[in-house]
Amino acid sequence: MTNLKPLAAVIEPRSPLAGTLAEVLHARGFEVVVASTHAGAARLVAAQDKVDFLIAAVPAPGEDHSGAYLEEARNKNPGLAVVVMLSDPNESTDGAPATAVRLVKPFDMRQLSQAIDEATGQV
């Protein structure tokens, strides 16, 4: 399946935050899929040719790094723009691409916008 718009995947267990992230990405021209887990995101994007942007809670509740979609996404989508959201600034992001932008929760809209810009090379 070919996307007319670039595709963004949001992995965030809290619905209000996931909804806000999706709205921000829609406003930037992305088609957005939202999942509460990394496994759920992997299922949602399986039929897509390419994922262009990923913003993910790391680790997602109930999942460990070994099952994270980050590594799978990186392998299937070289050049993928990634923002990882961390509740703990010292959390490991070993499964994320080296170019992933770290965003520590809680964050405001300005910080979110800066992280998206940095990840997509619009800085």
N, C-alpha and C positions, 0 to 999 in steps of 0.2 A: 504494500500500500504506500503510495507516494503522498507526502504532505505538501500542501500548497504553502503553508506557513511553517516556519521552523517549529520543532516540537520541544517542549519543556516538560520534564517530569518533576513533580513535587513529592517528596517523601516526608510527611510530617503527621504524627499521630493526633495532634490537637486540631480539631476541625476549624475553629476560628482562625488560627494562624495559617493553616493550609489554605483556607479560603482567601485570606488576604494575600498570600504569596501568589496564588493563582490569578487574582485580580491584577496585581502589579505586572505579572508576566503577560497576561492578555493585553494590557495597555501598551506593552512594549512590542506587540505584534506576534506573540507566540501562541500556538495551539497548546493547551495545557492538559496533562493528565495528572490526577492527584491520587496518591495511595498513602495509607497509614503505615505501611511496612515496606521494607526493601523487597521482600518476596512478592508483595502485591504489585509493586512498581514493575518488577520484571515481567509479571504476567500481563500487565496492561500494555506494555510497549513491545511485547513479543511480535506482534503483527506489523510493526512499523519498520520502515527501511532504515531510519536513522533517528537518534535522539540528539538534539543540538545543545540542550542545556539541562543541567540537573541541579536541583537544590534539595539537600537531604539532611535530615536529622541523623546525627551519628553519635552513638549507635541508636537505632530505633528501638523502642521498648520491646523486650521479648526476643530481640535478635542480637547476635554477637557479630563481631567483625568478619568472621569467616563466611557468614551467609549474606554479607552486605551486597547490595546491587551495585555499589560503586565500582567494584573490581570488574564485574561483568559488563557494566556500561562502558567502562574505560576500554576494555578489550574489543567490544563491538563497535565503538564509536571513537576512533582516534581523533584527537582534537576537541573532544567534548569539553564544553565549558562547565565547570563545577563549582558550586558553593556548598560547603559543609557547615551545618548549623550545630553548634556545640553548647550543651548546658554547662559543661566544665571546660574552662579554657585550657586545661592540661590534658584533656582527652586525646588519645592517640587517633590519628587519621591515616594509619598505615595502609588501608585499602584504597584510599583516595589517590587520584593522580597528583603528582608533585606540584602541578600548577593550580590545584584546587585552592579556592579562597576560603579562609576560615572566618566564620561569623559567629560570635558568642552571644547566646541568648541571655537576657532579653536584649533586643536591639530595636532601634527606631527606624522609621521609614528612610531617613537620610542614610543611615548605615547600611540598610538593605539595598538601597539604590546604588551606593558606592560599591558594594560587594558584587552586585550584578554587572555594573559597568566594568569593574576590574576583571571579572571572570570572562566577560565577552570581549575584552580588549577595547572597550570604549572609553578608556581613561586617557 
